Amino acid sequence: MSKITTGGRSAKSIKKDKGVRFSFEGRNIETEQMVRGEVVAKNEEEARKKIQRRGIKPLRVSKVKAVRKKRITQQDITVFTRQLATMMKAGLPLMQAFEIVAKGHSNPSMTQMLMEIRADVEQGSALGKAFGKHPKYFDRFYCNLIAAGEAGGVLETLLDKLAVYKEKTQAIKKKVKSALTYPIAIIVVAIVLVFIMMVFVLPAFGQVYSSMGAELPGLTQIVMSISDFFVEYAWVIVVGTVALCYAAFQWYKKSPALQKRVDAVLLKLPIFGPIVKKATIARWARTTSTLFAAGVPLVEVLDSVSGAAGNILYEEATQDIRAKVTQGLSLTSSMQGTEMFPNMVLQMASIGEESGSLDDMLNKSAEFYEDEVDNAVAQLSSLMEPIIMVVLGSIIGVILVAMYLPLFNLGNVVG
């Protein structure tokens, strides 16, 4: 079997046709080469006719089983990048490595997308442009680095750098998410618990005290009034909260001004702000270092970094830096003018520019701030647990005291 191809059609065109997908294996009548691919037809007979019209003698035709599509995540992209880099370093040709990684992926949606990219490359498209057709999963930074690797003949080396970059950024995101998951989960459980107590438990106590004619203490009356409000407007509260959250999410997605304000607030938060800032700086420094090491001109590097910053304020700062660098200013002075970077990063960038090792210095800065994020997340986790338990215990404690406080006066009422 000397050659594997998709039979001259891209997976996108197959996807658009109506009918059932069939996979086939056959022999090219002119070249005698073995051919594999897919075709869409109403039945197997029509599929064989379509294959024959392509100049292929079908040897095997089988219906492709329908699989449930899964969402493609950045973790899928990271794993794919690492696998492709490893196979190319081992000496496998690009197309063969692509097919092995695509067909061996556990996510059918990922497999389909990778086969579409492979088909585009087979038809003459550059790999960077083929990735660029899927901007939802492969951003400008990713595509620029692939294009630089193709142009310089060092694709396997840059794929390895790209895999390291993706793994580092994913690790930071996971650590920040893990630090936030526990407190958010506890807060949600506390809200649900308080809601249940207000709607179902406290009204029962209220009926008991009302039948006994007990005079309720002030704290109990306040809690009971809140409970009555919850009972009367329970569904309004639930539906209103869900609708409000959904509306806020949609507004955030469609409003750059709101996104900028949220990003600004995140950077100024007393506990989470420093972590977000350090993670953003680490991402910025690693992205710049990776692209610059690949031989991409600094102006183009900054253009890609602005889109991969992950924070609108840093995106605007990077665009400002790019404009100043274009005018002839140094990177360090341009960064200093934004007032968005700490002295340590500025000093490292200055040393890098003077010594001609900017990529190495920025890479060291990225490693430093990644370690800082690790330490900050560890401290946050240990700090948040007792604070959350104290707050949760206080809320539940107040409700319990309010419920049982009338029992202390119940003997006087009976007497």
Secondary structure as a PSIPRED ss2 file (coil, helix, strand):
# PSIPRED VFORMAT (PSIPRED V4.0)

   1 M C   1.000  0.000  0.000
   2 S C   1.000  0.000  0.000
   3 K C   1.000  0.000  0.000
   4 I C   1.000  0.000  0.000
   5 T C   1.000  0.000  0.000
   6 T C   1.000  0.000  0.000
   7 G C   1.000  0.000  0.000
   8 G C   1.000  0.000  0.000
   9 R C   1.000  0.000  0.000
  10 S C   1.000  0.000  0.000
  11 A H   0.000  1.000  0.000
  12 K H   0.000  1.000  0.000
  13 S H   0.000  1.000  0.000
  14 I H   0.000  1.000  0.000
  15 K H   0.000  1.000  0.000
  16 K H   0.000  1.000  0.000
  17 D C   1.000  0.000  0.000
  18 K C   1.000  0.000  0.000
  19 G C   1.000  0.000  0.000
  20 V E   0.000  0.000  1.000
  21 R E   0.000  0.000  1.000
  22 F E   0.000  0.000  1.000
  23 S E   0.000  0.000  1.000
  24 F E   0.000  0.000  1.000
  25 E E   0.000  0.000  1.000
  26 G E   0.000  0.000  1.000
  27 R E   0.000  0.000  1.000
  28 N E   0.000  0.000  1.000
  29 I C   1.000  0.000  0.000
  30 E C   1.000  0.000  0.000
  31 T C   1.000  0.000  0.000
  32 E C   1.000  0.000  0.000
  33 Q C   1.000  0.000  0.000
  34 M E   0.000  0.000  1.000
  35 V E   0.000  0.000  1.000
  36 R E   0.000  0.000  1.000
  37 G E   0.000  0.000  1.000
  38 E E   0.000  0.000  1.000
  39 V E   0.000  0.000  1.000
  40 V E   0.000  0.000  1.000
  41 A E   0.000  0.000  1.000
  42 K C   1.000  0.000  0.000
  43 N C   1.000  0.000  0.000
  44 E H   0.000  1.000  0.000
  45 E H   0.000  1.000  0.000
  46 E H   0.000  1.000  0.000
  47 A H   0.000  1.000  0.000
  48 R H   0.000  1.000  0.000
  49 K H   0.000  1.000  0.000
  50 K H   0.000  1.000  0.000
  51 I H   0.000  1.000  0.000
  52 Q H   0.000  1.000  0.000
  53 R H   0.000  1.000  0.000
  54 R C   1.000  0.000  0.000
  55 G C   1.000  0.000  0.000
  56 I E   0.000  0.000  1.000
  57 K E   0.000  0.000  1.000
  58 P E   0.000  0.000  1.000
  59 L E   0.000  0.000  1.000
  60 R E   0.000  0.000  1.000
  61 V E   0.000  0.000  1.000
  62 S E   0.000  0.000  1.000
  63 K E   0.000  0.000  1.000
  64 V C   1.000  0.000  0.000
  65 K C   1.000  0.000  0.000
  66 A C   1.000  0.000  0.000
  67 V C   1.000  0.000  0.000
  68 R C   1.000  0.000  0.000
  69 K C   1.000  0.000  0.000
  70 K C   1.000  0.000  0.000
  71 R C   1.000  0.000  0.000
  72 I C   1.000  0.000  0.000
  73 T C   1.000  0.000  0.000
  74 Q H   0.000  1.000  0.000
  75 Q H   0.000  1.000  0.000
  76 D H   0.000  1.000  0.000
  77 I H   0.000  1.000  0.000
  78 T H   0.000  1.000  0.000
  79 V H   0.000  1.000  0.000
  80 F H   0.000  1.000  0.000
  81 T H   0.000  1.000  0.000
  82 R H   0.000  1.000  0.000
  83 Q H   0.000  1.000  0.000
  84 L H   0.000  1.000  0.000
  85 A H   0.000  1.000  0.000
  86 T H   0.000  1.000  0.000
  87 M H   0.000  1.000  0.000
  88 M H   0.000  1.000  0.000
  89 K H   0.000  1.000  0.000
  90 A C   1.000  0.000  0.000
  91 G C   1.000  0.000  0.000
  92 L C   1.000  0.000  0.000
  93 P C   1.000  0.000  0.000
  94 L H   0.000  1.000  0.000
  95 M H   0.000  1.000  0.000
  96 Q H   0.000  1.000  0.000
  97 A H   0.000  1.000  0.000
  98 F H   0.000  1.000  0.000
  99 E H   0.000  1.000  0.000
 100 I H   0.000  1.000  0.000
 101 V H   0.000  1.000  0.000
 102 A H   0.000  1.000  0.000
 103 K H   0.000  1.000  0.000
 104 G C   1.000  0.000  0.000
 105 H C   1.000  0.000  0.000
 106 S C   1.000  0.000  0.000
 107 N C   1.000  0.000  0.000
 108 P H   0.000  1.000  0.000
 109 S H   0.000  1.000  0.000
 110 M H   0.000  1.000  0.000
 111 T H   0.000  1.000  0.000
 112 Q H   0.000  1.000  0.000
 113 M H   0.000  1.000  0.000
 114 L H   0.000  1.000  0.000
 115 M H   0.000  1.000  0.000
 116 E H   0.000  1.000  0.000
 117 I H   0.000  1.000  0.000
 118 R H   0.000  1.000  0.000
 119 A H   0.000  1.000  0.000
 120 D H   0.000  1.000  0.000
 121 V H   0.000  1.000  0.000
 122 E H   0.000  1.000  0.000
 123 Q C   1.000  0.000  0.000
 124 G C   1.000  0.000  0.000
 125 S C   1.000  0.000  0.000
 126 A C   1.000  0.000  0.000
 127 L H   0.000  1.000  0.000
 128 G H   0.000  1.000  0.000
 129 K H   0.000  1.000  0.000
 130 A H   0.000  1.000  0.000
 131 F H   0.000  1.000  0.000
 132 G H   0.000  1.000  0.000
 133 K C   1.000  0.000  0.000
 134 H C   1.000  0.000  0.000
 135 P C   1.000  0.000  0.000
 136 K C   1.000  0.000  0.000
 137 Y C   1.000  0.000  0.000
 138 F C   1.000  0.000  0.000
 139 D C   1.000  0.000  0.000
 140 R H   0.000  1.000  0.000
 141 F H   0.000  1.000  0.000
 142 Y H   0.000  1.000  0.000
 143 C H   0.000  1.000  0.000
 144 N H   0.000  1.000  0.000
 145 L H   0.000  1.000  0.000
 146 I H   0.000  1.000  0.000
 147 A H   0.000  1.000  0.000
 148 A H   0.000  1.000  0.000
 149 G H   0.000  1.000  0.000
 150 E H   0.000  1.000  0.000
 151 A H   0.000  1.000  0.000
 152 G H   0.000  1.000  0.000
 153 G C   1.000  0.000  0.000
 154 V C   1.000  0.000  0.000
 155 L H   0.000  1.000  0.000
 156 E H   0.000  1.000  0.000
 157 T H   0.000  1.000  0.000
 158 L H   0.000  1.000  0.000
 159 L H   0.000  1.000  0.000
 160 D H   0.000  1.000  0.000
 161 K H   0.000  1.000  0.000
 162 L H   0.000  1.000  0.000
 163 A H   0.000  1.000  0.000
 164 V H   0.000  1.000  0.000
 165 Y H   0.000  1.000  0.000
 166 K H   0.000  1.000  0.000
 167 E H   0.000  1.000  0.000
 168 K H   0.000  1.000  0.000
 169 T H   0.000  1.000  0.000
 170 Q H   0.000  1.000  0.000
 171 A H   0.000  1.000  0.000
 172 I H   0.000  1.000  0.000
 173 K H   0.000  1.000  0.000
 174 K H   0.000  1.000  0.000
 175 K H   0.000  1.000  0.000
 176 V H   0.000  1.000  0.000
 177 K H   0.000  1.000  0.000
 178 S H   0.000  1.000  0.000
 179 A H   0.000  1.000  0.000
 180 L H   0.000  1.000  0.000
 181 T H   0.000  1.000  0.000
 182 Y H   0.000  1.000  0.000
 183 P H   0.000  1.000  0.000
 184 I H   0.000  1.000  0.000
 185 A H   0.000  1.000  0.000
 186 I H   0.000  1.000  0.000
 187 I H   0.000  1.000  0.000
 188 V H   0.000  1.000  0.000
 189 V H   0.000  1.000  0.000
 190 A H   0.000  1.000  0.000
 191 I H   0.000  1.000  0.000
 192 V H   0.000  1.000  0.000
 193 L H   0.000  1.000  0.000
 194 V H   0.000  1.000  0.000
 195 F H   0.000  1.000  0.000
 196 I H   0.000  1.000  0.000
 197 M H   0.000  1.000  0.000
 198 M H   0.000  1.000  0.000
 199 V H   0.000  1.000  0.000
 200 F H   0.000  1.000  0.000
 201 V H   0.000  1.000  0.000
 202 L H   0.000  1.000  0.000
 203 P H   0.000  1.000  0.000
 204 A H   0.000  1.000  0.000
 205 F H   0.000  1.000  0.000
 206 G H   0.000  1.000  0.000
 207 Q H   0.000  1.000  0.000
 208 V H   0.000  1.000  0.000
 209 Y H   0.000  1.000  0.000
 210 S H   0.000  1.000  0.000
 211 S H   0.000  1.000  0.000
 212 M H   0.000  1.000  0.000
 213 G C   1.000  0.000  0.000
 214 A C   1.000  0.000  0.000
 215 E C   1.000  0.000  0.000
 216 L C   1.000  0.000  0.000
 217 P C   1.000  0.000  0.000
 218 G H   0.000  1.000  0.000
 219 L H   0.000  1.000  0.000
 220 T H   0.000  1.000  0.000
 221 Q H   0.000  1.000  0.000
 222 I H   0.000  1.000  0.000
 223 V H   0.000  1.000  0.000
 224 M H   0.000  1.000  0.000
 225 S H   0.000  1.000  0.000
 226 I H   0.000  1.000  0.000
 227 S H   0.000  1.000  0.000
 228 D H   0.000  1.000  0.000
 229 F H   0.000  1.000  0.000
 230 F H   0.000  1.000  0.000
 231 V H   0.000  1.000  0.000
 232 E H   0.000  1.000  0.000
 233 Y C   1.000  0.000  0.000
 234 A H   0.000  1.000  0.000
 235 W H   0.000  1.000  0.000
 236 V H   0.000  1.000  0.000
 237 I H   0.000  1.000  0.000
 238 V H   0.000  1.000  0.000
 239 V H   0.000  1.000  0.000
 240 G H   0.000  1.000  0.000
 241 T H   0.000  1.000  0.000
 242 V H   0.000  1.000  0.000
 243 A H   0.000  1.000  0.000
 244 L H   0.000  1.000  0.000
 245 C H   0.000  1.000  0.000
 246 Y H   0.000  1.000  0.000
 247 A H   0.000  1.000  0.000
 248 A H   0.000  1.000  0.000
 249 F H   0.000  1.000  0.000
 250 Q H   0.000  1.000  0.000
 251 W H   0.000  1.000  0.000
 252 Y H   0.000  1.000  0.000
 253 K H   0.000  1.000  0.000
 254 K H   0.000  1.000  0.000
 255 S C   1.000  0.000  0.000
 256 P H   0.000  1.000  0.000
 257 A H   0.000  1.000  0.000
 258 L H   0.000  1.000  0.000
 259 Q H   0.000  1.000  0.000
 260 K H   0.000  1.000  0.000
 261 R H   0.000  1.000  0.000
 262 V H   0.000  1.000  0.000
 263 D H   0.000  1.000  0.000
 264 A H   0.000  1.000  0.000
 265 V H   0.000  1.000  0.000
 266 L H   0.000  1.000  0.000
 267 L H   0.000  1.000  0.000
 268 K H   0.000  1.000  0.000
 269 L C   1.000  0.000  0.000
 270 P C   1.000  0.000  0.000
 271 I C   1.000  0.000  0.000
 272 F H   0.000  1.000  0.000
 273 G H   0.000  1.000  0.000
 274 P H   0.000  1.000  0.000
 275 I H   0.000  1.000  0.000
 276 V H   0.000  1.000  0.000
 277 K H   0.000  1.000  0.000
 278 K H   0.000  1.000  0.000
 279 A H   0.000  1.000  0.000
 280 T H   0.000  1.000  0.000
 281 I H   0.000  1.000  0.000
 282 A H   0.000  1.000  0.000
 283 R H   0.000  1.000  0.000
 284 W H   0.000  1.000  0.000
 285 A H   0.000  1.000  0.000
 286 R H   0.000  1.000  0.000
 287 T H   0.000  1.000  0.000
 288 T H   0.000  1.000  0.000
 289 S H   0.000  1.000  0.000
 290 T H   0.000  1.000  0.000
 291 L H   0.000  1.000  0.000
 292 F H   0.000  1.000  0.000
 293 A H   0.000  1.000  0.000
 294 A C   1.000  0.000  0.000
 295 G C   1.000  0.000  0.000
 296 V C   1.000  0.000  0.000
 297 P C   1.000  0.000  0.000
 298 L H   0.000  1.000  0.000
 299 V H   0.000  1.000  0.000
 300 E H   0.000  1.000  0.000
 301 V H   0.000  1.000  0.000
 302 L H   0.000  1.000  0.000
 303 D H   0.000  1.000  0.000
 304 S H   0.000  1.000  0.000
 305 V H   0.000  1.000  0.000
 306 S H   0.000  1.000  0.000
 307 G H   0.000  1.000  0.000
 308 A C   1.000  0.000  0.000
 309 A C   1.000  0.000  0.000
 310 G C   1.000  0.000  0.000
 311 N C   1.000  0.000  0.000
 312 I H   0.000  1.000  0.000
 313 L H   0.000  1.000  0.000
 314 Y H   0.000  1.000  0.000
 315 E H   0.000  1.000  0.000
 316 E H   0.000  1.000  0.000
 317 A H   0.000  1.000  0.000
 318 T H   0.000  1.000  0.000
 319 Q H   0.000  1.000  0.000
 320 D H   0.000  1.000  0.000
 321 I H   0.000  1.000  0.000
 322 R H   0.000  1.000  0.000
 323 A H   0.000  1.000  0.000
 324 K H   0.000  1.000  0.000
 325 V H   0.000  1.000  0.000
 326 T H   0.000  1.000  0.000
 327 Q C   1.000  0.000  0.000
 328 G C   1.000  0.000  0.000
 329 L C   1.000  0.000  0.000
 330 S C   1.000  0.000  0.000
 331 L H   0.000  1.000  0.000
 332 T H   0.000  1.000  0.000
 333 S H   0.000  1.000  0.000
 334 S H   0.000  1.000  0.000
 335 M H   0.000  1.000  0.000
 336 Q H   0.000  1.000  0.000
 337 G H   0.000  1.000  0.000
 338 T H   0.000  1.000  0.000
 339 E C   1.000  0.000  0.000
 340 M C   1.000  0.000  0.000
 341 F C   1.000  0.000  0.000
 342 P C   1.000  0.000  0.000
 343 N H   0.000  1.000  0.000
 344 M H   0.000  1.000  0.000
 345 V H   0.000  1.000  0.000
 346 L H   0.000  1.000  0.000
 347 Q H   0.000  1.000  0.000
 348 M H   0.000  1.000  0.000
 349 A H   0.000  1.000  0.000
 350 S H   0.000  1.000  0.000
 351 I H   0.000  1.000  0.000
 352 G H   0.000  1.000  0.000
 353 E H   0.000  1.000  0.000
 354 E H   0.000  1.000  0.000
 355 S H   0.000  1.000  0.000
 356 G C   1.000  0.000  0.000
 357 S C   1.000  0.000  0.000
 358 L H   0.000  1.000  0.000
 359 D H   0.000  1.000  0.000
 360 D H   0.000  1.000  0.000
 361 M H   0.000  1.000  0.000
 362 L H   0.000  1.000  0.000
 363 N H   0.000  1.000  0.000
 364 K H   0.000  1.000  0.000
 365 S H   0.000  1.000  0.000
 366 A H   0.000  1.000  0.000
 367 E H   0.000  1.000  0.000
 368 F H   0.000  1.000  0.000
 369 Y H   0.000  1.000  0.000
 370 E H   0.000  1.000  0.000
 371 D H   0.000  1.000  0.000
 372 E H   0.000  1.000  0.000
 373 V H   0.000  1.000  0.000
 374 D H   0.000  1.000  0.000
 375 N H   0.000  1.000  0.000
 376 A H   0.000  1.000  0.000
 377 V H   0.000  1.000  0.000
 378 A H   0.000  1.000  0.000
 379 Q H   0.000  1.000  0.000
 380 L H   0.000  1.000  0.000
 381 S H   0.000  1.000  0.000
 382 S H   0.000  1.000  0.000
 383 L H   0.000  1.000  0.000
 384 M H   0.000  1.000  0.000
 385 E H   0.000  1.000  0.000
 386 P H   0.000  1.000  0.000
 387 I H   0.000  1.000  0.000
 388 I H   0.000  1.000  0.000
 389 M H   0.000  1.000  0.000
 390 V H   0.000  1.000  0.000
 391 V H   0.000  1.000  0.000
 392 L H   0.000  1.000  0.000
 393 G H   0.000  1.000  0.000
 394 S H   0.000  1.000  0.000
 395 I H   0.000  1.000  0.000
 396 I H   0.000  1.000  0.000
 397 G H   0.000  1.000  0.000
 398 V H   0.000  1.000  0.000
 399 I H   0.000  1.000  0.000
 400 L H   0.000  1.000  0.000
 401 V H   0.000  1.000  0.000
 402 A H   0.000  1.000  0.000
 403 M H   0.000  1.000  0.000
 404 Y H   0.000  1.000  0.000
 405 L H   0.000  1.000  0.000
 406 P H   0.000  1.000  0.000
 407 L H   0.000  1.000  0.000
 408 F H   0.000  1.000  0.000
 409 N H   0.000  1.000  0.000
 410 L H   0.000  1.000  0.000
 411 G H   0.000  1.000  0.000
 412 N H   0.000  1.000  0.000
 413 V H   0.000  1.000  0.000
 414 V H   0.000  1.000  0.000
 415 G C   1.000  0.000  0.000
